[in-house]
């Protein structure tokens, strides 16, 4: 699994790390039951503070995408696997929106408003 960040980005490093893990899950490269690299390994590889990685992992845990287990580390959940299914549906929705001339920003706003309704 490859976790990427963009130095100099206005997006906080922990958000970039969490987003990278979400992309891995949505693409199917991170399957339910897969272990994520330890926070120490990620921090060393990205040359960031350990607490930055732990904050990203905490965010992913709060979203239900990973479980944190003492001695076992961070493990992808079934919910992380569902992102792959949703990606297929999102791609179809994006294609339909393009065909109708709806911008990506308008579509994202619509999805956010629908998600907030529940």
Secondary structure, 3 states (H helix, E strand, C coil): CCCCCCCCCCCCHHHHHHHHHHHHHHHCCCCCCCECCCHHHHHHHHCCCHHHHHHHHHHHHHCCCEEEECCCEEEECHHHHHHHHHHHHHHHHHHHHHHHCCCHHHHHHHHHHHHHHC
